[in-house]
């Protein structure tokens, strides 16, 4: 999991990938509790796994890659 730990808040650095997918979005560095609340309200996203599989975010990622 080299490199992943640097993208997480300290409390989550030693979790397995499976545990991280179930962790709250605020476990990601730079995502505040307020940001997490907005994601929950707007997109029903509560976990890192939800964020990574949300169709809107996947569509945006695909468009950005195509634009490169």
C-alpha positions in Angstrom: 0.0 0.0 0.0 2.9 2.2 -0.5 1.8 5.7 -1.5 -1.7 5.3 -0.3 -0.9 6.2 3.3 0.2 9.6 2.2 -3.3 10.3 0.9 -5.0 9.4 4.2 -5.5 11.0 7.6 -3.1 9.4 10.1 -5.8 7.4 11.8 -6.5 5.4 8.6 -3.0 4.8 7.3 -2.7 1.2 8.5 -6.1 -0.1 7.2 -6.3 -2.7 4.5 -7.7 -1.7 1.1 -11.0 -3.4 2.0 -11.2 -1.5 5.3 -10.4 1.8 3.5 -13.3 1.3 1.0 -15.6 1.2 4.0 -13.9 4.2 5.7 -15.6 7.6 5.8 -14.8 10.0 2.9 -13.2 12.3 5.5 -10.4 9.7 5.9 -8.9 11.1 2.8 -6.5 14.0 3.3 -8.0 17.3 2.4 -11.6 16.1 2.7 -13.1 17.8 5.8 -16.1 16.6 7.8 -18.0 19.5 6.1 -17.0 18.3 2.6 -18.1 14.8 3.6 -21.5 16.1 4.7 -21.9 17.9 1.3 -21.1 14.7 -0.6 -23.6 12.8 1.5 -26.3 15.4 0.9 -25.7 15.8 -2.8 -24.7 12.3 -3.9 -25.4 9.9 -0.9 -21.7 9.3 -0.7 -20.6 8.2 2.8 -17.5 6.0 2.2 -14.4 6.1 0.1 -15.8 3.1 -1.8 -19.0 5.1 -2.6 -16.8 8.0 -3.8 -14.8 5.7 -6.1 -17.8 4.1 -7.7 -20.1 7.1 -8.0 -21.2 7.4 -11.6 -20.9 11.2 -11.7 -17.3 11.1 -10.5 -16.5 8.3 -12.9 -18.1 10.2 -15.8 -16.1 13.3 -14.9 -12.8 11.3 -14.7 -13.5 9.8 -18.2 -14.2 13.2 -19.7 -11.0 14.6 -18.1 -8.9 11.7 -19.5 -10.4 12.1 -23.0 -9.7 15.8 -22.9 -6.0 15.2 -22.2 
